[in-house]
Amino acid sequence: MIPPADMLLFATVVREESFTRAALKLGITKQTVSERIRQLEERLGVRLLERTTRRLRVTGAGVTYSERCAAIAALIDEANSEVQQGMADPTGLIRVSSPVLYGRRFLTPVISKYLDRYPQAQVELVLADRRPHLIEEGLDVAIHIGPLLDSSLVARKLGESSVHFVASPRYLSRYGVPDARDLRSARCIGFSAFETWMAEGVKTRIDPVLTVNDLELACEAAIAGVGIALVPDILCRDALRDGRLKVLFGPKPAMLRPIHVVYPSRTNLPPKVRLFVDAVATLAAPTPPKARGRKRR
């Protein structure tokens, strides 16, 4: 078994590009560093470093191994930091971005409880229906709905948002219950002049009779009988429960969109960010669709 301390030692040697500087960093002798690296290579059966009198060169295997060792070192630093900071209450401003609907529906109680528990903290909430650039915009945390596009961010999944095709009983009584293949000629509420919907495996380009730029407006228009809308469960669940809207094309959601809370890095994560992410994960996940409206017998 390879001692973890030797893996961390190797990562330090690669980072410092010198046995001498690594020895000074770790407070041991250069000879000790050299001997432990030699023993590590013997245990692995792989040459990690090419040594000359003037410099070190990391082999191909050494590059791959050093990346793994550096990742382990970062996790150890994070664990130590969490222990050291665990008892510290968060202070200062945390900047949070969220899609408009999610922020309105779920983040108010999260922020309220967070500020009540940590009175030295401050929160700036930015609501915007776009993907922000966290580092460039000085954001600490963001809520992402849909596929994750930036692999450099740390992501914690909160749940999934189901999206349904819905229409009002008034609309259905006037125009009939449509088949998925009828969407092309149906009266639809969309978000652009031309868009494509997928229902029951049938892809259809629609020409909306009403185009809006707000999900809540789309839902209200559907309730009013304007047409068929494609809206998230978190927005239309009350109208579905009391009968103002009906789900079309079967009970399954038209799509499921993952919801994540994301932040730039695990390393040296400030308590204000870690505790806010924990609060969001505990309080702000939407109710799963399967838990909705099921009667007990």
FITORZA-48079 format. One record per residue (C-alpha): x, y, z; chain; residue number from 0. Coordinates in steps of 0.1 Angstrom, whole numbers, padded with zeros to 4 digits. Layout:
BEGIN
     c1     c2     c3  chain  resi
      X      Y      Z      A   NUM
...
***
This chain:
BEGIN
     c1     c2     c3  chain  resi
   0000   0000   0000      A     0
   0013   0034  -0010      A     1
   0015   0058   0020      A     2
  -0007   0089   0013      A     3
   0021   0111   0027      A     4
   0044   0099  -0001      A     5
   0018   0108  -0027      A     6
   0015   0143  -0012      A     7
   0053   0145  -0012      A     8
   0054   0137  -0049      A     9
   0028   0163  -0057      A    10
   0049   0189  -0038      A    11
   0081   0179  -0057      A    12
   0062   0183  -0091      A    13
   0047   0216  -0080      A    14
   0080   0230  -0068      A    15
   0100   0214  -0097      A    16
   0129   0207  -0073      A    17
   0138   0183  -0045      A    18
   0155   0211  -0027      A    19
   0125   0235  -0027      A    20
   0102   0206  -0018      A    21
   0124   0197   0011      A    22
   0123   0234   0023      A    23
   0085   0235   0019      A    24
   0080   0203   0039      A    25
   0108   0209   0065      A    26
   0128   0178   0057      A    27
   0161   0171   0041      A    28
   0167   0168   0004      A    29
   0181   0133   0009      A    30
   0149   0123   0026      A    31
   0128   0136  -0003      A    32
   0150   0118  -0028      A    33
   0149   0085  -0009      A    34
   0111   0086  -0004      A    35
   0105   0093  -0041      A    36
   0128   0064  -0050      A    37
   0108   0041  -0027      A    38
   0075   0054  -0042      A    39
   0087   0045  -0077      A    40
   0098   0011  -0066      A    41
   0064   0004  -0050      A    42
   0046   0015  -0081      A    43
   0070  -0001  -0105      A    44
   0070   0030  -0127      A    45
   0095   0058  -0133      A    46
   0079   0091  -0123      A    47
   0108   0115  -0126      A    48
   0139   0118  -0148      A    49
   0167   0133  -0128      A    50
   0196   0153  -0141      A    51
   0222   0173  -0123      A    52
   0204   0205  -0132      A    53
   0167   0198  -0134      A    54
   0138   0173  -0129      A    55
   0116   0161  -0158      A    56
   0083   0145  -0150      A    57
   0075   0114  -0171      A    58
   0042   0108  -0188      A    59
   0032   0085  -0160      A    60
   0044   0110  -0135      A    61
   0022   0138  -0150      A    62
  -0009   0116  -0147      A    63
   0000   0105  -0112      A    64
   0008   0140  -0100      A    65
  -0026   0152  -0111      A    66
  -0043   0126  -0089      A    67
  -0020   0133  -0060      A    68
  -0026   0171  -0063      A    69
  -0064   0164  -0063      A    70
  -0060   0144  -0031      A    71
  -0039   0172  -0016      A    72
  -0067   0197  -0024      A    73
  -0093   0175  -0007      A    74
  -0071   0172   0024      A    75
  -0067   0210   0024      A    76
  -0104   0214   0020      A    77
  -0111   0190   0049      A    78
  -0087   0209   0072      A    79
  -0102   0242   0062      A    80
  -0137   0230   0069      A    81
  -0127   0218   0104      A    82
  -0109   0251   0111      A    83
  -0138   0272   0098      A    84
  -0166   0250   0109      A    85
  -0173   0269   0140      A    86
  -0171   0303   0124      A    87
  -0203   0321   0115      A    88
  -0203   0335   0080      A    89
  -0198   0372   0077      A    90
  -0199   0396   0047      A    91
  -0217   0396   0014      A    92
  -0226   0366  -0006      A    93
  -0238   0372  -0042      A    94
  -0263   0347  -0056      A    95
  -0278   0344  -0090      A    96
  -0310   0325  -0099      A    97
  -0336   0321  -0127      A    98
  -0365   0345  -0120      A    99
  -0392   0319  -0113      A   100
  -0370   0297  -0091      A   101
  -0358   0326  -0071      A   102
  -0393   0340  -0065      A   103
  -0408   0306  -0056      A   104
  -0380   0290  -0035      A   105
  -0352   0313  -0024      A   106
  -0371   0338  -0002      A   107
  -0375   0314   0027      A   108
  -0339   0301   0023      A   109
  -0325   0336   0024      A   110
  -0347   0346   0053      A   111
  -0336   0316   0075      A   112
  -0300   0321   0065      A   113
  -0299   0358   0075      A   114
  -0319   0350   0107      A   115
  -0293   0324   0117      A   116
  -0263   0344   0106      A   117
  -0269   0380   0114      A   118
  -0234   0391   0103      A   119
  -0240   0379   0067      A   120
  -0255   0398   0038      A   121
  -0271   0384   0006      A   122
  -0274   0400  -0028      A   123
  -0299   0381  -0050      A   124
  -0297   0386  -0088      A   125
  -0327   0372  -0107      A   126
  -0320   0367  -0144      A   127
  -0331   0341  -0169      A   128
  -0296   0335  -0183      A   129
  -0265   0316  -0174      A   130
  -0242   0340  -0156      A   131
  -0204   0339  -0156      A   132
  -0197   0334  -0119      A   133
  -0161   0346  -0117      A   134
  -0164   0374  -0143      A   135
  -0195   0388  -0126      A   136
  -0183   0384  -0090      A   137
  -0209   0358  -0080      A   138
  -0204   0333  -0052      A   139
  -0233   0309  -0060      A   140
  -0258   0304  -0088      A   141
  -0288   0282  -0094      A   142
  -0287   0264  -0128      A   143
  -0318   0248  -0144      A   144
  -0310   0225  -0173      A   145
  -0278   0208  -0185      A   146
  -0246   0219  -0169      A   147
  -0224   0236  -0195      A   148
  -0193   0245  -0175      A   149
  -0174   0215  -0162      A   150
  -0151   0238  -0141      A   151
  -0179   0246  -0117      A   152
  -0187   0226  -0086      A   153
  -0223   0214  -0088      A   154
  -0247   0200  -0062      A   155
  -0279   0186  -0075      A   156
  -0311   0199  -0059      A   157
  -0336   0179  -0078      A   158
  -0355   0180  -0111      A   159
  -0381   0203  -0126      A   160
  -0407   0186  -0146      A   161
  -0423   0205  -0176      A   162
  -0458   0198  -0189      A   163
  -0479   0206  -0219      A   164
  -0511   0221  -0204      A   165
  -0543   0237  -0215      A   166
  -0575   0249  -0197      A   167
  -0608   0230  -0197      A   168
  -0623   0260  -0216      A   169
  -0597   0256  -0244      A   170
  -0602   0218  -0246      A   171
  -0640   0221  -0247      A   172
  -0638   0246  -0276      A   173
  -0610   0231  -0297      A   174
  -0609   0195  -0285      A   175
  -0582   0174  -0269      A   176
  -0553   0174  -0294      A   177
  -0531   0145  -0305      A   178
  -0493   0151  -0304      A   179
  -0495   0152  -0342      A   180
  -0520   0181  -0341      A   181
  -0497   0206  -0325      A   182
  -0488   0222  -0358      A   183
  -0523   0234  -0362      A   184
  -0531   0240  -0325      A   185
  -0532   0273  -0308      A   186
  -0500   0275  -0288      A   187
  -0483   0299  -0264      A   188
  -0446   0302  -0271      A   189
  -0415   0321  -0263      A   190
  -0403   0329  -0298      A   191
  -0419   0334  -0332      A   192
  -0409   0299  -0343      A   193
  -0399   0270  -0320      A   194
  -0400   0233  -0319      A   195
  -0419   0211  -0294      A   196
  -0414   0174  -0288      A   197
  -0445   0155  -0276      A   198
  -0448   0117  -0274      A   199
  -0417   0114  -0296      A   200
  -0432   0137  -0323      A   201
  -0412   0168  -0331      A   202
  -0433   0197  -0343      A   203
  -0426   0233  -0353      A   204
  -0452   0256  -0339      A   205
  -0463   0291  -0348      A   206
  -0476   0306  -0315      A   207
  -0508   0326  -0314      A   208
  -0492   0343  -0284      A   209
  -0455   0349  -0278      A   210
  -0444   0359  -0243      A   211
  -0411   0363  -0225      A   212
  -0422   0352  -0191      A   213
  -0433   0317  -0179      A   214
  -0459   0331  -0155      A   215
  -0475   0350  -0183      A   216
  -0476   0318  -0204      A   217
  -0493   0299  -0175      A   218
  -0518   0326  -0169      A   219
  -0526   0328  -0206      A   220
  -0532   0290  -0207      A   221
  -0555   0292  -0177      A   222
  -0574   0320  -0195      A   223
  -0580   0296  -0225      A   224
  -0557   0313  -0250      A   225
  -0539   0280  -0260      A   226
  -0515   0252  -0251      A   227
  -0485   0261  -0230      A   228
  -0453   0243  -0221      A   229
  -0446   0253  -0185      A   230
  -0428   0239  -0154      A   231
  -0446   0219  -0127      A   232
  -0435   0243  -0100      A   233
  -0455   0270  -0118      A   234
  -0487   0251  -0128      A   235
  -0491   0226  -0100      A   236
  -0518   0246  -0082      A   237
  -0538   0251  -0114      A   238
  -0535   0214  -0121      A   239
  -0546   0205  -0087      A   240
  -0577   0226  -0087      A   241
  -0587   0218  -0123      A   242
  -0579   0251  -0140      A   243
  -0554   0233  -0162      A   244
  -0551   0198  -0176      A   245
  -0519   0179  -0186      A   246
  -0519   0169  -0222      A   247
  -0503   0139  -0240      A   248
  -0503   0115  -0210      A   249
  -0493   0118  -0174      A   250
  -0455   0118  -0179      A   251
  -0437   0151  -0180      A   252
  -0428   0165  -0214      A   253
  -0392   0168  -0201      A   254
  -0372   0167  -0169      A   255
  -0347   0195  -0163      A   256
  -0320   0191  -0136      A   257
  -0316   0218  -0110      A   258
  -0281   0224  -0095      A   259
  -0266   0249  -0072      A   260
  -0231   0257  -0085      A   261
  -0201   0276  -0072      A   262
  -0165   0281  -0086      A   263
  -0143   0260  -0064      A   264
  -0141   0235  -0034      A   265
  -0107   0249  -0024      A   266
  -0108   0272   0007      A   267
  -0145   0275   0004      A   268
  -0157   0304   0026      A   269
  -0181   0294   0054      A   270
  -0207   0319   0040      A   271
  -0208   0299   0007      A   272
  -0207   0264   0022      A   273
  -0235   0272   0046      A   274
  -0256   0289   0020      A   275
  -0253   0260  -0004      A   276
  -0263   0236   0025      A   277
  -0293   0258   0032      A   278
  -0304   0258  -0005      A   279
  -0300   0220  -0006      A   280
  -0321   0216   0025      A   281
  -0349   0241   0018      A   282
  -0351   0250  -0019      A   283
  -0356   0217  -0038      A   284
  -0389   0215  -0056      A   285
  -0414   0189  -0044      A   286
  -0411   0158  -0066      A   287
  -0440   0154  -0090      A   288
  -0448   0119  -0077      A   289
  -0455   0134  -0043      A   290
  -0481   0158  -0056      A   291
  -0518   0152  -0051      A   292
  -0517   0116  -0041      A   293
  -0546   0106  -0019      A   294
  -0542   0081   0009      A   295
  -0566   0053   0012      A   296
***
